Amino acid sequence: MNKFKTNARILLVIIVSAFIVIPIAAVLLSKVLGVHEGMEVYDMSDKNVKMGRINMDEISFTKNGGEAAGDTGDYLYCIGGDIVCDDDDGTDTLRADGTGTYADAGGGSGGSSYKPTCTSGANAVCKNNHVSTTADNSVSFYDSDGDEWPYYGPSNDEFKGYLGPYSYIPLKISEKNVYLYDGTNGAYSPEAISACYLYGDCPDPDPVPDPVPDPVPDPDPDAPENSNVSTMKCLADNGAKPGDPLCCGQDGVLQDTKYNCPSEYPHCIGYKCGETWGKCSTTEQ
C-alpha cells in the first residue's frame, strides 16, 4: 500500500510539472532570453543601416514609363547603401545640400542629405544595397498576412539603387525591423516588417502571394452599408493594358495587369502613388 502511495505521489508530481511548472518556466525563459517559438531573430549585426538621400529639386528622372521632375523638398533615398561619387579615380567629393543630417520618420537618426552631383559634376550614385541589384529598381515588403508593400525608384541608370523621390521620409530601420510611413508620417503598413526584405536575404525567398479573389469580392466592411466598393486593391480600371495611364490621375503608366479591377467592379478609385492602394468599385468616383 505504501509503495502504491509513493508511486501515486511521483505520478502527481510529473503531471503537475508537465502542465504547470514547465509552461511557466518556458514563458519566463522567453521573456528573459527573447526566445519565441517558431521565430528566428533577424541578425542585423553586419547590415548597412544608412539612409542617405539626394535633393531632387527640379531634377528630371524617368519613373513608371513617364518623364517627371522633382519639386522642392523631394529626395531620392539610398536605403541600406552608400552614396558615392561616380568618378574614375575616387578623388571626387560629395556636396551637402545644406540641410545637414535629418531625422527618420520615427524621430531617430536618419542620414545625410547631398546634392545630386559631386564637386566635379559626376553623379552622386547609390551603391552596395539590395535595391541596386533588382531589375526594376524596387523593393517589396510583406506583412504577416502576405500583403505586399512595394517601393520603387527611377528607372534612369544614374539613379539605380535609390527609392523615391519622396517629399517625406518613407521608412525607418529599427533593430531587426523596418517601419513604413506615408506622406503624413503616419504608419503606412499595419505592423513592423522584417528588415530581411530590404537586404534581400529573407529565409523564404517566395513571400506568400495575395489570395486569388472570389469572382465577386465581398463589399468593403469599412464602407457604408450597401456600398459598391470592394476589398480588392488596384492600380487601374478593368481592361487597362500595359502602357495605359494609372488610375485616379496619378503619374506614370501601367506595367502589368496584376492589379487591374475585375469586370464586376471595373472602376479603380482612390489610388495615390506611394501612399495608398486603390479599391475596385462598380461606379466611378
N, C-alpha and C positions, 0 to 999 in steps of 0.2 A: 504493500500500500504506500509506504514512504517513497519507494522508488517511483511509483506512478505519479505521486505528487511532485516529486523533483522533476521528472520529465515534463509534466504539465507546466511547471513554472518556466522551464527552459523554453518550451514552445511559445508561451505567452510573451516572454522577453523578445524572442525572434519576431513575432508578429508585430509587437509594438515598435521595434526598431525599423521593420520594413515599411510600415505605413505612417509613422510619425517622425521618428528621430532622423532617418536618412533623408526624407524630403526636406525637413527643416534645415539640416546641415547643407544640403545642396543649394538651397536658396541663399543661405548666408555666404557660402563659398562664391556664388555668382556675384553677389554684391561686393565682396571684398576683392576678388581677383578679376572681375569682369568676365567671368565665364558664362556663356549663354548657349543653350542647346541649339544646334543647327545653325550657328552663326560664327563666321570667322572674322576677326578684326582685320580690316584692310590696313596694310603696312604702308605708312607714308614717310618712313624714315629717309628714303633716298629720292623723294619726289620733289620736283621743282614747283613751288607754290607761288611763283611770281605772277603778277597781273599787270605788267607794264602796258602802256597804251600810247597811241599816236593821235595827234589832233588832226581831224579831217575837215576842218572849216574850209569850204569852197574847194575841196579836193575831189576830183572826179574818180569814179570807180564803176565797175560793172557788177550787177547782182541780179539773180533770177532772170537773166537774159536781157536786162534793161540797163540803160545808162542813167547814172544819178550823180549828184554832188552833195558832199556833206554840208550841214548847216553849222552855225555857231553852237558849240557845246557837244558836237558829235565826235566820238572817238572810236577807233578800232582797238580791240583788246587782244594782246598776246598772252593768253592764259595758259600757265604751265610751261611757258617757253622763255626765250631770251631775245630781246631786241638788240640787234647789232647793225653796224653799217655794212652795206653791200659793196665793199671796196676790195681791191686786189691784194693790197699789202698789209691790211689791218691797222693802218695808222690813222684812219678817219675817226671822227668822234661824233657822238650823238649830240643833238641840240635840245635842251629843255624847252618846253613850250611856255614856261613862266608860271604854271600853276603849282609846280612842285609835287610833293608826294600827296596822293589823295587817299581818303579812307574808303574801304569797300562798302558794299551795300548794307552790311550789318554793323558798320561803325568801327571795324577793325582795320588793321594795316592792309592797304590795297597795293599800290605800286607807284611808279614814277611816270610822268607824262612827258612825251617828247614831240618834237616836230617831225613830220613825215620824211624829211630828208636830213642828211648829215651835213657837216661843215663843207664838204667837197661838192655837195649836191647829189651824192649817191643816196639810194633809198635806205630808210631805216626798216629793216626786214625782221620778221618774226621767225625764229628757228628753234629746233630742238623740242617741239611739242607734238602731241598726237594729232592735232588738227592739221598741221602742215603735211602729214602723211596721207590724208584722206583725199579721194578723187574730187569731191565737190566742196572741199574746204569747210567741213562741218563737223559737229559732234552731236550725238543724241544721247540724252539721259533717259533712264527708265525707272519709274517708281515701282513700288511693290505690287501694284495691280497690272504691271506691264504697259502702262500708258507712256507714250513717247513724248519727250520734251526736246525738240530739235533746235539747235543754234547754228546759224550759217554766217559765213563771211563772204567777202567779194570774190569774184572768180578771176580777177587780174593776178598775174604771176607775182607782181611786186607786193601783193597783199596776202600771199599764201601764209597760212598759219594764224591770221588774225580773224576774230569774230566781230560781227557788227556791220556797219557802225551803229553805236547806241548813243542816245542823248542822256542815258542814265547808266549806272553801274549794274551790269546784268547778273552778277552772281558773286558769291564769296566762297572761299575754300576754308573749311574749319575742321582741323584734325583729319578724320577719315572720310568726311562728307563734303558734298557740295550743296549749297543752298541757292536756289534760283529766284530771281526777282523780276518784277515787272517795272513799268515806267514810273510808278508811284513809290518805288522801293517797298512795295508790299510783296508778300510771298506769292510767287508765280506757280511753283509746284506745291502739292499738298504736304510735303514731308521732306526730311533730309534724304538726299540721294547719295549713294556710294560714289566716292571720287574715282573709282576704278574706270568709269566711263570716260572721264576726262583724260586719263592716261592710257586708255586703250588696252588694259590688261585685266579685264574682269574674268573671273573663273569660268563663267559661262559666256562664250562669245556670241551666242544667239539669244538675245532677250526674248521674253515671252511676247509674241505679237498681239496686236489688238484682236479681240474675238471677232469672228465674222458676224455681222449684224443680221438680225431676222429680216425677211423680205419687207416687213412693215415695222420699223422700230417703234418702241414704246414712246409715248409722249414724255417730254421733259418733266420730271417730278417737281422741279422748282418753278416751272412756268404756271401761269394762271390756269384754272380749270378749263377744259375743252380747248387747250392750246393746240395750234397747228405746228408747233416746233418740236422736233425730235431730239434724242440724246446724241445723235451722230455728229462727230466733229468733221469739219470740211474746210476746203480751200477754194472750191469752185462749184458752179452750178452743174446740174446734170447735163451731160452731153458736151461739156467743155473738153477741148483737145490740148495736148502739149503745145505750147506756144501761144495759147489764148491768154488774155489778161486774167489775173487773180480776181476773186470776187471783191465786192464791197469797196471798190475804188482804191485798192491797195496797189503799190508799185510792184512791178515785176510780172513775170509770166509763169504759167503752169508748167512744171517739169514733167509730171506724170499724172495719171488719173486715179491714183490710190485714194485720194481724199475728195473725189467728186461726190455730189449728192446722188441718191438713187431716184428713180422716176417717181416713187411715191411721195418723196419730199424733195422736189427738184431744185429748190432755191437755197443757196448758201447765204446766211445773214450773220452779221456781227463779227466777221473776221478782221483782226488787226495784226499786221505783220509784227512778229516778235513779242506780242503781248497776249493775245487770246485767240483760240481756235474759233472758227465759225460754227454754226449749227444749222442743220438742214431743216427746211420749212416747206409747207405746202403753198405758202404765199410769199411774195416778195416783200421786203421790208419797206 
